[in-house]
């Protein structure tokens, strides 16, 4: 740093532009140079805390200081929302609610200078108040240390879709680089969640290409929690919807051009889920998934999320489940066969696999020992009571039952037989 300072000062002196100010995050350097700047200064529209070497955003101008006669209109609300300078998208999840609110105003045809009704005014103030504590949300100023990788996470929902990029150091240190968020169009009803996932994936791939060209890293990994979007990109099928085919073609072209890797991430480990669902400033301040990325990035070496059991492992899981069931015989002896939750609890302590409930039912139903131990025996139900006419003494044919049969050939014609039976004595009369 000392050499850089002397070199820059010399070059500027030669150009007749003497250096007038210099600040750093080193207290010793500041004392040597004679810096008397405050610990929090404005740099490129953001606030830099020199002591902790962290950056934060400036809150909206006028929030909390609005005049008492200030009335929100669509124009004024939009002006306040876009006045926040966040070029890196560090707090993009908090913008989802505001953008959706503006989208709603556009759909309802609200004019630029139309005063919002009481309900919308209340919602407007709640949205703006979220950004009062923006200074509490701080991010690392430094980007990369040593050999690093870039990991881009993507996600989509019916509200919004987006991508978040993280830098991962060789020792497992991570920090948020940037993010992009788009609100889902409302008029395009044909945009299903799967197509939105593909749009989010393409947005993340473009973001990864830009970062690779800017930072010059060797490895860029694109993560998505949509297996269908991954299958679309990896498949060579040509008979697709035009919309899907065009986006898949662009994604494949960029992946091959930049040498990026496409992987699947579980939904709970995907920080881009905050971009698609939105959140408030208070929750985002303490959300480590957003600030540092998923836990599997915080290790040295390649980053791999916990994988689900594959098909080859299911047979072994079945064996473990049967063994657990036999160990639980005493505990579940009084439980019906259909109640498999104690069994699932024991199984999930050993492993996790999709469709565990159906798997437990299948294994229990096919285990002979379990059926003998748990399945209740079948008892023949008691016979119903006889009618009163069958059990009380009475004259013959006092209570009868009627039936008939036919037609039958009688001489040269057709006849029918009437059957009369006595309910008490079971005597029969034919006519």
C-alpha positions in Angstrom: 0.0 0.0 0.0 2.9 2.4 0.8 4.4 1.9 -2.6 1.1 2.4 -4.3 0.5 5.6 -2.5 3.9 7.0 -3.4 3.5 5.9 -7.1 0.1 7.5 -7.4 1.2 10.7 -5.7 4.2 10.9 -8.0 2.2 10.4 -11.2 -0.4 13.0 -10.2 2.3 15.5 -9.3 3.8 15.0 -12.7 0.4 15.7 -14.3 0.1 18.8 -12.2 -2.9 17.3 -10.3 -1.7 17.0 -6.7 -3.4 14.4 -4.6 -5.7 16.1 -2.1 -7.3 13.2 -0.2 -6.6 9.6 0.6 -8.4 7.1 2.9 -8.0 3.5 3.6 -9.1 0.8 6.0 -5.6 0.7 7.7 -5.3 2.9 10.8 -1.5 2.8 10.6 -1.6 4.0 7.0 -4.1 6.8 7.8 -1.8 8.0 10.6 1.2 8.0 8.3 -0.6 9.9 5.6 -2.4 12.2 8.0 -6.0 11.2 7.2 -8.6 13.0 9.3 -11.7 11.7 7.5 -14.6 10.2 9.6 -14.9 6.4 9.9 -18.0 6.4 7.7 -17.6 8.1 4.4 -19.5 8.1 1.1 -18.0 6.2 -1.8 -19.7 5.8 -5.2 -23.1 6.5 -3.7 -22.6 3.9 -0.9 -21.4 4.2 2.7 -18.0 2.7 3.6 -17.2 1.8 7.2 -13.5 2.0 7.2 -12.9 0.4 10.6 -14.8 -2.8 9.7 -14.1 -2.5 5.9 -17.8 -3.0 5.2 -20.2 -1.3 2.8 -23.9 -0.4 3.3 -26.5 1.5 1.4 -27.9 4.9 2.0 -31.6 4.9 3.0 -34.3 6.6 0.9 -34.1 10.4 1.0 -37.0 11.8 2.8 -38.2 8.5 4.4 -39.2 9.4 8.0 -39.0 13.1 7.2 -41.9 13.4 4.8 -44.1 16.4 5.3 -47.4 15.9 7.1 -49.3 16.9 4.0 -47.4 14.5 1.7 -49.9 12.4 -0.2 -48.7 9.3 -2.1 -49.4 9.0 -5.8 -48.0 6.5 -8.3 -45.4 9.1 -9.5 -44.2 9.9 -6.0 -44.0 6.3 -4.9 -42.1 5.3 -8.0 -39.7 8.3 -7.4 -39.0 7.1 -3.9 -38.5 3.5 -4.8 -36.0 4.2 -7.6 -34.1 6.8 -5.6 -32.3 4.1 -3.7 -28.8 3.5 -5.3 -28.1 -0.2 -5.2 -26.2 -1.0 -8.4 -25.1 -4.5 -7.1 -28.5 -5.6 -6.0 -27.4 -6.3 -2.4 -30.9 -5.8 -1.0 -32.9 -6.9 -4.0 -35.1 -9.3 -2.0 -36.6 -6.2 -0.2 -37.6 -4.6 -3.5 -40.0 -7.4 -4.5 -42.9 -6.1 -2.4 -42.5 -2.5 -3.8 -42.2 -3.6 -7.4 -45.3 -5.9 -7.1 -47.2 -2.9 -5.6 -46.3 -0.7 -8.6 -47.2 -3.5 -10.9 -50.6 -3.7 -9.3 -51.1 0.1 -9.7 -50.3 -0.3 -13.4 -52.8 -3.2 -13.8 -55.5 -1.1 -12.2 -54.9 1.8 -14.5 -53.9 4.3 -11.8 -52.9 7.6 -13.2 -49.5 9.2 -12.5 -51.0 12.0 -10.3 -54.0 10.1 -8.9 -54.1 10.1 -5.1 -54.1 6.5 -3.8 -56.9 5.4 -1.6 -56.5 4.8 2.1 -55.7 1.1 1.9 -53.0 1.7 -0.7 -51.6 4.7 1.2 -51.2 2.4 4.3 -49.4 -0.2 2.2 -47.2 2.4 0.6 -46.0 3.7 4.0 -45.3 0.1 5.2 -43.1 -0.5 2.1 -41.2 2.7 2.6 -40.6 2.2 6.3 -38.8 -1.0 5.5 -35.9 1.0 4.2 -35.4 3.3 7.2 -33.0 0.8 8.8 -31.0 0.1 5.6 -27.7 1.2 7.2 -27.9 -1.9 9.5 -27.5 -4.1 6.5 -23.7 -4.3 5.8 -21.6 -6.3 3.3 -18.0 -7.1 2.9 -16.1 -4.6 0.7 -13.5 -7.2 -0.5 -14.5 -9.6 -3.2 -11.9 -12.3 -3.7 -8.8 -13.6 -1.9 -6.5 -16.0 -3.7 -7.9 -18.6 -6.1 -11.6 -18.3 -6.1 -14.8 -19.5 -7.8 -18.1 -17.8 -8.6 -21.3 -19.6 -7.8 -24.6 -18.2 -9.2 -27.9 -19.4 -7.8 -31.2 -19.0 -9.6 -34.9 -19.4 -8.7 -38.4 -18.3 -9.9 -41.9 -18.1 -8.5 -45.2 -16.6 -9.6 -44.1 -13.3 -8.1 -40.6 -12.8 -9.3 -37.4 -14.5 -10.6 -33.8 -13.7 -10.1 -30.1 -14.8 -9.7 -27.6 -14.2 -6.9 -23.8 -14.6 -7.3 -21.3 -15.5 -4.6 -17.5 -15.6 -4.5 -15.9 -18.6 -2.9 -12.3 -18.5 -1.7 -9.9 -21.4 -1.6 -10.4 -21.8 2.2 -14.2 -21.8 2.0 -14.8 -18.1 2.7 -17.7 -16.7 0.8 -19.5 -13.3 0.3 -22.3 -11.9 -1.9 -21.1 -10.3 -5.1 -24.3 -9.1 -6.8 -27.9 -10.1 -7.7 -30.5 -9.5 -10.4 -34.2 -9.6 -9.9 -37.2 -9.4 -12.3 -40.9 -9.2 -11.5 -43.0 -11.9 -13.2 -45.1 -10.4 -16.1 -48.8 -10.7 -15.3 -50.3 -10.5 -18.7 -48.4 -13.5 -20.1 -50.6 -16.3 -18.7 -48.6 -18.9 -20.6 -45.5 -18.3 -18.5 -45.7 -21.3 -16.3 -43.4 -21.8 -13.3 -41.2 -24.1 -15.3 -40.7 -21.5 -18.0 -40.0 -18.9 -15.4 -37.4 -21.2 -13.9 -35.8 -21.4 -17.3 -35.8 -17.6 -17.6 -34.2 -17.4 -14.1 -31.5 -19.9 -15.2 -30.8 -17.9 -18.4 -30.5 -14.7 -16.3 -28.0 -16.5 -14.0 -26.0 -17.8 -16.9 -25.7 -14.3 -18.3 -24.7 -12.9 -14.9 -22.1 -15.6 -14.6 -20.6 -14.7 -18.0 -20.4 -11.0 -17.1 -18.7 -11.8 -13.8 -16.2 -14.2 -15.4 -15.2 -11.6 -18.0 -14.9 -8.9 -15.3 -13.1 -10.8 -12.4 -11.2 -13.3 -14.5 -11.9 -16.5 -12.5 -11.5 -20.0 -13.9 -14.6 -21.7 -12.4 -18.2 -20.5 -12.6 -21.0 -22.8 -11.4 -24.7 -22.1 -12.1 -27.1 -23.6 -9.6 -30.9 -24.1 -9.9 -33.4 -26.1 -7.9 -35.4 -27.0 -11.0 -34.4 -30.4 -12.3 -36.7 -29.9 -15.3 -34.9 -26.8 -16.4 -31.6 -28.7 -16.1 -33.1 -31.6 -18.2 -34.2 -29.1 -20.9 -30.7 -27.6 -21.1 -29.0 -31.0 -21.2 -31.4 -32.6 -23.6 -30.9 -32.5 -27.3 -34.5 -32.9 -28.2 -35.5 -30.5 -31.1 -39.3 -30.8 -31.1 -39.9 -28.2 -28.3 -42.0 -25.2 -27.8 -40.4 -22.2 -29.6 -40.1 -20.2 -26.4 -38.3 -23.1 -24.6 -36.1 -24.0 -27.6 -34.8 -20.4 -28.0 -33.9 -20.0 -24.3 -32.3 -23.5 -24.1 -30.3 -22.7 -27.2 -29.0 -19.4 -25.6 -28.2 -21.2 -22.4 -26.3 -24.0 -24.0 -24.3 -21.5 -26.2 -23.3 -19.4 -23.2 -22.4 -22.4 -21.0 -20.1 -23.8 -23.7 -18.6 -20.4 -24.6 -17.6 -19.6 -21.0 -17.0 -23.2 -19.8 -19.6 -22.8 -17.0 -20.9 -25.8 -15.0 -24.7 -26.4 -14.4 -25.7 -28.1 -11.2 -28.8 -28.8 -9.0 -29.2 -27.4 -5.5 -31.9 -28.3 -3.0 -34.6 -25.6 -2.6 -33.8 -25.0 1.1 -30.1 -24.3 0.3 -30.9 -21.9 -2.6 -30.4 -18.2 -1.6 -32.1 -17.1 -4.8 -35.4 -18.2 -3.2 -35.3 -14.9 -1.3 -35.3 -13.1 -4.7 -38.3 -15.0 -6.0 -40.4 -14.7 -2.8 -39.2 -11.4 -1.3 -38.5 -10.5 2.3 -38.3 -7.5 4.6 -35.2 -5.6 5.7 -35.3 -7.0 9.2 -35.2 -10.6 8.1 -32.6 -9.9 5.5 -30.2 -8.3 8.0 -29.7 -11.6 9.9 -30.1 -14.0 7.0 -26.8 -15.8 6.7 -28.0 -17.7 3.6 -28.3 -14.4 1.8 -25.0 -12.9 3.1 -22.7 -15.9 2.8 -24.6 -18.4 0.6 -25.5 -22.1 1.5 -23.5 -24.0 4.1 -22.0 -26.4 1.6 -20.0 -23.6 0.1 -18.1 -23.0 3.3 -15.7 -25.8 2.9 -12.3 -26.2 1.2 -12.4 -27.9 -2.2 -15.3 -28.5 -4.6 -18.7 -27.4 -3.4 -21.4 -30.2 -3.5 -24.8 -30.0 -1.7 -26.1 -33.0 0.2 -27.5 -35.4 -2.4 -30.7 -37.4 -2.2 -30.6 -41.2 -2.3 -30.4 -42.5 -5.8 -32.2 -45.5 -7.2 -29.3 -47.8 -6.5 -29.3 -46.8 -2.8 -33.0 -47.4 -2.3 -32.6 -51.2 -1.8 -30.1 -50.6 0.9 -32.5 -48.0 2.5 -35.2 -50.7 2.5 -32.9 -53.1 4.4 -32.2 -50.4 6.9 -35.8 -49.6 7.3 -36.8 -53.3 7.9 -34.1 -53.6 10.5 -35.3 -50.5 12.2 -38.9 -51.8 12.1 -37.9 -55.1 13.9 -36.0 -53.0 16.5 -39.2 -51.0 17.1 -41.5 -53.9 17.6 -41.9 -53.3 21.3 -42.5 -49.6 20.8 -45.1 -49.8 18.1 -46.9 -53.0 19.2 -50.0 -51.0 20.1 -49.9 -48.9 17.0 -52.1 -49.6 13.9 -50.2 -50.7 10.8 -51.3 -47.5 8.9 -49.6 -45.3 11.6 -46.0 -45.3 10.3 -44.7 -42.0 11.7 -42.7 -43.7 14.5 -41.1 -45.9 11.9 -40.4 -42.9 9.6 -38.8 -41.0 12.4 -36.4 -43.9 13.0 -35.7 -44.2 9.3 -35.0 -40.4 8.9 -32.4 -40.6 11.6 -30.4 -42.9 9.4 -31.0 -41.4 5.9 -33.3 -39.2 3.9 -34.9 -40.2 0.6 -37.9 -38.9 -1.4 -41.2 -40.5 -0.9 -40.2 -41.9 2.5 -43.8 -42.3 3.6 -44.8 -44.4 0.6 -41.5 -46.4 1.1 -42.3 -47.1 4.7 -45.8 -48.3 3.8 -44.4 -50.5 1.1 -41.8 -52.1 3.3 -44.2 -52.6 6.2 -46.7 -54.2 3.9 -44.1 -56.6 2.6 -42.5 -57.6 5.8 -44.0 -60.9 7.1 -42.7 -60.5 10.6 -44.2 -57.0 10.9 -47.5 -58.2 9.6 -47.7 -61.0 12.1 -46.6 -58.6 14.9 -48.6 -55.5 14.1 -51.5 -56.4 11.8 -54.7 -57.1 13.7 -56.4 -60.5 13.1 -59.6 -60.5 11.1 -62.7 -61.6 13.2 -66.0 -62.7 11.6 -68.7 -60.3 12.4 -71.6 -61.7 14.5 -74.8 -62.7 12.5 -77.6 -60.2 12.5 -80.8 -60.8 14.5 -83.7 -62.7 12.9 -86.9 -60.8 12.0 -89.7 -60.9 14.7 -92.0 -62.8 12.3 -89.4 -65.6 12.2 -89.2 -66.0 16.0 -92.9 -65.6 17.3 -95.6 -68.3 17.1 -98.4 -67.6 14.6 -100.9 -69.2 12.2 -99.4 -70.6 9.0 -99.1 -68.0 6.2 -100.0 -65.2 8.7 -96.8 -63.5 7.6 -95.6 -64.4 4.1 -93.0 -63.6 1.5 -93.8 -63.4 -2.2 -91.8 -64.1 -5.3 -92.5 -65.2 -8.9 -90.7 -66.9 -11.7 -91.2 -67.2 -15.4 -92.2 -67.0 -18.2 -92.6 -70.7 -18.8 -94.4 -72.7 -21.6 -97.9 -73.9 -20.4 -99.7 -75.8 -23.1 -99.8 -73.6 -26.0 -99.2 -70.4 -24.1 -97.0 -68.6 -21.6 -97.5 -68.7 -17.8 -95.9 -67.5 -14.6 -95.5 -69.2 -11.2 -96.3 -67.3 -8.0 -94.4 -68.5 -4.9 -95.8 -67.9 -1.5 -93.7 -68.8 1.5 -94.6 -68.7 5.2 -92.1 -66.6 7.2 -92.6 -68.8 10.4 -92.9 -72.4 9.2 -91.1 -71.9 5.8 -94.1 -73.7 4.1 -94.4 -73.1 0.4 -97.5 -72.6 -1.8 -97.3 -72.5 -5.6 -100.0 -71.0 -7.8 
